[in-house]
Structure formats: structure tokens, C-alpha cells
């Protein structure tokens, strides 16, 4: 699956109670990231909002924030507007 783009997929996005919020986040990111549009997703079973409420691990969020700041600094150093 890595590196592939799918035209359509049948996904089971029902959250398992034993999975952490971070596991749900990364799993759903990988599942949906392989498709061109949301219309290409076909769900195996009905989901509700609790299945879609999740957050990445705080350490991952900290690293993502750090990388975004480095990107802004790099763009500024090269004379580009980091807000565009």
C-alpha cells in the first residue's frame, strides 16, 4: 500500500476501544491518505463522531510544531513569505 493511490476502498474506520487516540489518528490518516477524494471511501460499518475523535501523541504534535517553525525560519531566510 505504501506509495499507492487508490481509486476506491472499503474501510473499517470503527474505533476499537483498546486503541489509543494516537493509534486511531495514525491509522485513519494512512487509510484515508491513499484515496483521491472522500467520495472514494466506502465504509464497512456505520461510524459515529466518537470514532473520529482522536489526537496524535503529544510528542508527535510537539515535533510537528517544531518542524513548522523551522519551515517558517527557512522560508524567511530565503526571502519568502512564510504565510503564503
C-alpha positions, 0 to 999 in steps of 0.5 A: 500500500505504501506509495499507492493511490487508490481509486476506491476502498472499503474501510473499517474506520470503527474505533476499537476501544483498546486503541489509543487516540494516537493509534486511531489518528495514525491509522485513519490518516494512512487509510484515508491518505491513499484515496483521491477524494472522500467520495472514494471511501466506502465504509464497512460499518456505520461510524459515529463522531466518537470514532473520529475523535482522536489526537496524535501523541503529544510528542508527535504534535510537539515535533510537528510544531517544531518542524513548522517553525523551522519551515517558517525560519527557512522560508524567511531566510530565503526571502519568502513569505512564510504565510503564503 
